[in-house]
Amino acid sequence: MKRLIVFESTHRAIKLERMLLNQVEMDMIPTPRAIGASCGLSILFEEQDVEKVKAILEGESLEDIRLFRYDYKNAVEISWEE
């Protein structure tokens, strides 16, 4: 299963994409319609990289970004602490 980061702003999505670039295998994809978000962009990455992503984002506010388990059919929101 993959992980999906969903944003409330395009600016934030682009900023975090730059932070993760060349650090984690990831793709910027359109936010799935089933997930309500102000931003149409999301970052998709492998589940095994979640701790690496958290370490890269350490010190960043996570208030306006959400994390999901995602398998292209289902999206389940999870806590950043999981």
C-alpha positions in Angstrom: 0.0 0.0 0.0 1.2 3.5 -0.7 1.1 6.7 1.3 -0.4 9.9 0.1 0.2 13.4 1.4 -2.7 15.8 0.7 -2.4 19.6 0.9 -4.6 22.6 1.5 -2.5 24.8 -0.7 -0.5 24.4 -4.0 2.3 26.5 -2.5 2.7 24.0 0.3 2.6 21.1 -2.1 5.4 22.5 -4.3 7.5 23.4 -1.2 7.3 19.9 0.2 7.9 18.3 -3.2 11.2 20.2 -3.4 12.1 19.0 0.1 11.5 15.4 -0.8 13.0 15.5 -4.3 16.0 13.2 -4.7 15.4 12.0 -1.1 12.4 9.7 -1.6 10.9 7.9 -4.6 7.7 9.8 -5.0 5.2 11.2 -7.6 3.2 14.4 -7.6 -0.4 13.3 -8.6 -3.8 14.9 -8.8 -5.6 14.6 -5.5 -8.2 11.8 -5.7 -11.7 13.1 -5.9 -12.8 11.0 -3.0 -10.5 13.1 -0.8 -11.7 16.6 -0.1 -8.9 19.1 -0.3 -8.4 22.7 -1.4 -5.3 21.8 -3.4 -5.5 19.6 -6.5 -2.0 18.1 -5.9 -0.8 15.3 -3.7 2.4 13.4 -3.1 2.4 9.6 -3.5 5.2 7.6 -2.0 6.0 4.0 -0.8 4.9 2.9 2.6 8.4 1.8 3.6 9.6 5.5 3.2 7.2 6.9 5.7 9.8 7.3 8.5 12.2 8.9 6.1 9.5 11.4 4.9 8.7 12.2 8.6 12.4 12.9 9.3 12.7 15.1 6.2 9.6 17.1 7.3 10.7 17.4 10.9 10.3 21.0 12.0 7.7 21.7 9.4 4.1 22.4 10.5 1.9 19.4 9.6 -1.4 21.1 10.5 -2.4 21.8 6.9 -1.3 18.5 5.3 -2.9 15.2 5.8 -1.5 11.7 5.4 -3.4 8.7 3.9 -3.0 5.0 3.3 -3.8 4.7 -0.4 -4.2 1.9 -2.9 -5.7 3.7 -5.9 -9.2 2.5 -4.8 -9.4 3.4 -1.1 -8.0 6.2 0.9 -7.9 6.0 4.7 -6.7 9.1 6.6 -4.1 8.3 9.3 -2.2 10.3 11.9 1.3 11.5 11.4 2.1 9.8 14.7 1.3 6.3 13.4 
